[in-house]
Amino acid sequence: MSLFNVYPLFDITPVKAKDVYVYDENGTQYLDLYGGHAVISIGHSHPTYVEKLQQQLANIGFYSNSIQNPLQQQLAEKLTAISGCKFYELFLCNSGAEANENAIKLASFHTQRHKVVAFKNAFHGRTSAAVAATDNPKIVAPINAQQAVEFVDFGDIEALTNILAKGDVCAVITEIIQGVGGLDEASTEFYKTVEKLCKQFGTLFIADEVQSGFGRTGDFFAFQKHEIEPDIISIAKGMGNGFPVGGILIHPKIKASFGLLGTTFGGNHLACTAALAVIETIQQEKLLDNVEEISTYFIDKVSQISGIKTIKGRGLMLGLEFDFPIAELRKELIYNHQIFTGSSKNPNLLRILPSLTVKKEHVDVFINALTKALELKKV
């Protein structure tokens, strides 16, 4: 049986990984500044993470949500403590797409409305409602297109107001910093106005923190910079450091009932253990402080490189925008300098999403490689 060929692949086969490095079958070392789409938050094969997962697996790895699982309550408590999101309730699932799917479904249940407002260049996942709220027609199948979604320019308050005033919108969903779309972030005034309009028109405000959450921006959640209080917060990616886990934080005004949401694998023993290990490591190693320090250092260094048009994003969710498509630059970095980076919907943007454990010496390696790659391009 062959694989269903939907992924364009680099000709590299990682077989081992440690902290910010991955190693292929030939023993070649690669500096990972992409973390598998921002998934690796505390470094590959972190010893605390490995030890706790091994111990949990030796006891019990899975049972359904029909029994007590104290690890779920522990995770909720630890998540409250590190994030400061008091009074929210936690529903656990398996991925970012699933988190956003459940967020939209819950908003529809709560408001008894059917329409969603999303923003242009958004990416919220590939499940039914989540992909309909993703601004990429290439990945929206006809069955998904039945969802009632209106797209608004990122930052366009007038258009948003006119749509919400019709009274049929269950949720406004937005990434605080657009990931796949190209690292754009609107103003604090915009997010505060969205929050106000949602309250005014009885609509729920969903903050998609799937990529930007769990410390990636230096704040635990990206929305916290803007001093807003979303009704639902979706989380995944860095939450499990590679183990499939996601969830939504739900404002207490939204009431639970038996059967309202459900999942077979969500919140299983191994998933909770992975997320708890991530939180413990972020706290013990003061990784939020490291994000701030390394981000400042990185931005200062790349600012000195001619040819970079714009530096976008914040924390360790960064994008370098050039005046040319970066596809060949990425190949040069990975094949000739052994450095993983990322791309986005913006063809000129190089994405940088390393583990939160990354150090200045790793940044220096990248700066040296990027400088050489750009000089080669001029030649």
C-alpha positions in Angstrom: 0.0 0.0 0.0 1.3 3.5 -0.9 0.8 6.7 1.1 -1.9 9.2 0.0 0.4 11.8 -1.5 -0.7 15.1 0.0 2.6 16.4 1.5 5.5 17.9 -0.5 8.5 16.5 1.4 12.0 17.6 1.9 14.4 14.7 1.3 15.4 14.4 4.9 14.5 11.6 7.4 14.9 12.5 11.0 15.5 9.5 13.3 16.6 11.2 16.5 16.1 14.7 18.2 17.5 16.5 21.2 16.5 20.0 22.4 16.8 22.3 19.3 18.5 19.7 17.1 17.3 16.8 14.9 19.5 14.1 13.4 18.9 12.2 10.1 19.6 8.5 9.4 23.2 9.5 8.3 23.9 11.3 11.6 23.7 14.8 10.1 22.7 17.4 12.7 20.1 20.0 11.8 19.2 23.1 13.9 15.4 23.1 14.2 14.1 26.7 14.2 10.6 25.6 13.1 9.6 23.0 15.7 7.3 21.1 13.4 4.8 24.1 13.0 5.5 25.5 16.5 4.7 22.2 18.2 8.1 21.7 20.0 7.9 24.1 23.0 10.3 22.7 25.5 12.8 21.0 23.1 12.9 17.6 21.6 13.2 14.7 24.0 13.3 16.9 27.1 14.3 14.6 30.0 11.5 15.6 32.3 9.0 15.1 29.5 10.4 11.7 28.5 10.6 10.5 32.1 7.0 11.5 33.0 5.5 9.9 29.8 7.4 6.7 30.4 6.3 6.5 34.0 2.6 7.2 33.0 2.7 4.7 30.2 4.0 2.0 32.6 0.9 2.6 34.7 -2.0 3.5 32.4 -1.9 5.2 29.1 -5.5 5.5 28.2 -9.1 5.0 29.3 -12.2 6.8 28.1 -13.9 9.8 29.6 -16.4 7.6 31.3 -14.2 7.3 34.4 -12.4 9.6 36.8 -9.0 10.9 35.5 -7.4 13.2 38.2 -4.8 14.2 35.7 -7.4 16.3 33.9 -8.1 18.3 37.1 -4.4 18.7 37.8 -3.9 20.1 34.3 -6.8 22.5 34.7 -5.3 23.8 38.0 -1.8 24.1 36.6 -3.1 25.8 33.5 -5.0 28.3 35.6 -1.9 29.1 37.7 0.5 29.6 34.8 -1.9 31.5 32.5 -3.8 33.6 35.0 -7.0 32.6 33.3 -9.1 32.2 36.4 -12.7 31.0 36.4 -12.4 29.5 32.9 -13.3 25.8 32.5 -11.3 23.3 30.4 -12.5 20.9 27.8 -9.7 18.6 26.3 -9.5 17.2 22.8 -6.7 16.1 20.4 -5.6 18.9 18.1 -5.9 22.6 17.2 -8.5 21.9 14.5 -10.6 20.0 17.0 -10.2 22.7 19.5 -11.5 25.3 17.1 -14.3 23.0 15.9 -15.5 22.5 19.4 -15.2 26.3 20.1 -17.4 27.1 17.2 -19.9 24.4 18.0 -20.1 25.5 21.6 -20.7 29.1 20.5 -23.5 28.0 18.3 -25.1 25.9 21.1 -24.8 28.9 23.5 -26.2 31.6 21.2 -28.5 29.3 19.1 -27.1 31.1 16.0 -25.4 29.6 12.9 -23.0 32.1 11.4 -19.3 32.7 12.1 -17.1 35.7 11.3 -13.5 35.1 10.6 -10.7 37.3 9.1 -8.9 37.2 5.8 -5.7 35.2 5.8 -7.0 33.2 8.8 -6.1 29.6 9.4 -8.1 27.7 12.0 -7.7 24.0 11.0 -9.0 21.4 8.6 -12.2 20.0 10.2 -15.7 21.0 9.1 -16.4 24.4 10.6 -12.8 25.2 11.4 -11.8 24.8 7.7 -14.8 26.9 6.6 -13.4 29.7 8.8 -10.0 29.3 7.2 -9.3 31.7 4.3 -8.0 29.3 1.8 -10.5 28.0 -0.8 -8.0 25.3 -1.9 -8.6 23.3 1.3 -12.4 24.0 1.7 -14.4 21.1 0.2 -18.0 21.7 -1.1 -19.4 20.0 2.1 -17.5 22.5 4.2 -18.6 25.4 2.2 -22.1 24.9 3.5 -21.0 26.5 6.7 -22.2 30.1 7.1 -18.9 32.1 7.4 -18.2 35.7 6.5 -14.6 36.9 6.1 -13.6 40.5 7.0 -10.3 42.3 6.5 -8.1 42.0 9.5 -8.7 45.2 11.4 -11.9 46.3 9.6 -14.2 47.4 12.5 -16.9 49.0 10.2 -17.5 45.8 8.2 -17.5 43.7 11.4 -20.0 46.0 13.1 -22.4 45.8 10.1 -22.3 42.0 10.1 -22.8 41.6 13.8 -25.7 44.0 13.8 -27.7 41.5 11.8 -27.9 39.3 15.0 -27.2 36.0 13.4 -23.5 35.5 14.3 -22.6 33.0 17.0 -18.9 33.7 17.1 -16.1 35.9 15.9 -12.9 33.8 15.7 -9.5 35.3 15.3 -5.8 34.4 15.8 -4.3 37.2 17.8 -1.2 36.8 15.6 -2.0 35.1 12.3 0.3 32.1 11.8 0.0 30.6 8.4 -1.4 33.9 7.1 1.9 35.7 7.6 2.5 36.9 11.2 0.1 39.9 11.1 -1.3 41.3 14.4 -3.9 44.0 14.7 -3.9 46.8 17.3 -5.0 46.6 20.9 -7.8 49.0 20.0 -9.0 46.6 17.4 -9.1 43.6 19.8 -10.8 45.6 22.5 -13.4 46.9 20.0 -14.1 43.3 18.9 -14.6 42.3 22.5 -17.0 45.2 23.0 -19.0 44.5 19.8 -19.3 40.8 20.7 -20.8 41.7 24.1 -23.1 44.3 22.5 -24.5 41.9 19.9 -24.6 38.7 22.0 -21.8 37.1 20.0 -19.0 35.0 21.5 -15.4 36.0 21.0 -13.0 33.1 20.2 -9.3 33.6 20.6 -7.4 31.0 18.5 -4.2 30.5 20.5 -3.3 27.2 18.9 0.0 28.5 17.6 0.6 31.6 19.7 -0.3 30.1 23.1 1.8 28.3 25.7 4.4 31.0 26.0 5.4 31.4 22.4 5.0 35.2 22.4 6.5 35.8 25.8 3.1 36.1 27.4 1.5 32.8 28.1 -1.3 33.8 25.7 -0.9 36.3 22.9 -4.2 38.0 23.7 -2.9 39.0 27.2 -0.9 41.9 25.7 -4.1 43.5 24.7 -5.9 43.1 28.1 -9.0 41.4 26.7 -11.1 38.5 28.0 -12.2 36.1 25.2 -15.2 33.9 25.8 -13.4 30.8 24.4 -9.6 30.2 24.0 -8.4 27.4 21.8 -5.1 25.7 22.5 -2.9 22.9 21.1 0.5 22.7 19.3 3.1 23.6 22.0 0.8 22.3 24.7 2.0 18.7 24.3 5.5 19.2 22.8 4.7 16.7 20.1 2.1 14.6 21.9 -1.4 15.1 20.3 -3.4 17.3 22.7 -5.6 20.3 22.4 -8.4 22.0 24.3 -10.6 25.0 24.9 -10.8 27.3 27.9 -14.5 28.2 28.4 -15.8 31.3 30.1 -18.2 30.4 33.0 -21.1 32.2 31.4 -21.2 29.2 29.0 -22.9 26.4 30.8 -22.0 22.7 30.4 -24.5 19.8 30.1 -24.0 16.1 29.7 -23.3 15.2 26.1 -22.8 18.7 24.9 -19.2 18.0 23.8 -17.4 14.7 23.7 -14.2 12.9 22.6 -12.8 9.4 22.8 -9.1 10.2 23.1 -9.1 13.8 24.3 -7.7 14.3 27.8 -6.3 10.8 28.1 -3.6 10.0 30.7 -0.7 10.4 28.4 -1.9 13.6 26.9 -2.5 15.2 30.3 1.0 14.0 31.4 2.6 15.6 28.3 0.9 18.9 28.9 1.7 18.8 32.7 5.4 18.2 31.8 5.4 21.1 29.4 3.9 23.5 32.1 6.4 22.2 34.7 9.3 22.8 32.4 8.2 26.3 31.3 8.0 27.2 35.0 11.1 25.6 36.3 13.4 26.7 33.4 11.8 30.2 33.3 11.2 29.8 29.6 8.9 32.8 29.3 11.9 35.0 30.4 14.0 33.2 27.8 11.5 33.9 25.1 11.8 37.6 25.8 15.6 37.6 26.0 16.1 35.6 22.8 13.5 37.5 20.9 15.1 40.8 21.6 18.5 39.3 20.7 17.2 37.7 17.5 15.4 40.9 16.3 18.5 43.0 17.0 20.7 40.7 15.0 18.5 40.3 12.0 17.8 44.0 11.9 21.5 44.4 10.9 21.0 42.2 7.8 20.3 44.1 4.6 17.7 42.6 2.4 15.1 41.9 5.1 12.1 44.1 4.4 10.1 43.6 7.6 10.4 41.7 10.9 6.9 40.5 11.9 5.5 38.8 15.0 6.8 38.8 18.6 8.4 36.5 21.1 9.5 33.3 19.3 6.7 33.6 16.7 8.6 35.6 14.1 8.6 36.2 10.4 11.3 37.7 8.1 9.8 39.3 5.1 11.9 39.7 1.9 11.3 41.3 -1.5 11.4 37.8 -3.1 9.9 34.4 -2.7 11.7 32.4 0.0 11.2 28.9 -1.3 14.8 28.6 -2.6 16.2 30.3 0.5 14.6 27.7 2.7 16.1 24.9 0.6 19.5 26.6 0.8 19.2 26.8 4.6 18.1 23.2 5.1 20.3 21.5 2.6 23.5 23.6 2.7 23.4 25.0 6.3 21.3 22.3 8.0 18.7 24.6 9.5 14.9 24.1 9.5 12.7 27.1 9.0 9.1 27.6 7.9 7.0 29.3 5.2 3.5 30.9 5.2 0.7 32.0 2.9 2.9 35.0 2.2 5.4 33.6 -0.3 8.1 36.2 0.8 7.9 35.4 4.5 10.4 33.0 6.3 8.8 31.8 9.6 10.9 31.2 12.7 9.2 29.1 15.4 11.9 27.4 17.5 11.6 25.7 20.9 11.3 28.1 23.8 14.7 26.7 25.0 16.6 28.2 22.1 19.8 30.1 23.0 21.8 33.0 21.6 24.4 30.7 20.1 21.7 29.0 18.1 20.6 32.4 16.8 24.2 33.2 15.9 24.4 30.1 13.8 21.2 31.1 12.0 22.4 34.7 11.4 25.7 33.5 9.9 23.9 31.0 7.6 21.3 33.5 6.5 23.9 36.1 5.8 25.9 33.6 3.6 22.7 32.5 1.9 21.7 36.0 1.0 25.2 36.9 -0.2 25.1 33.8 -2.5 21.7 34.9 -3.8 23.2 38.3 -4.8 26.0 36.5 -6.7 
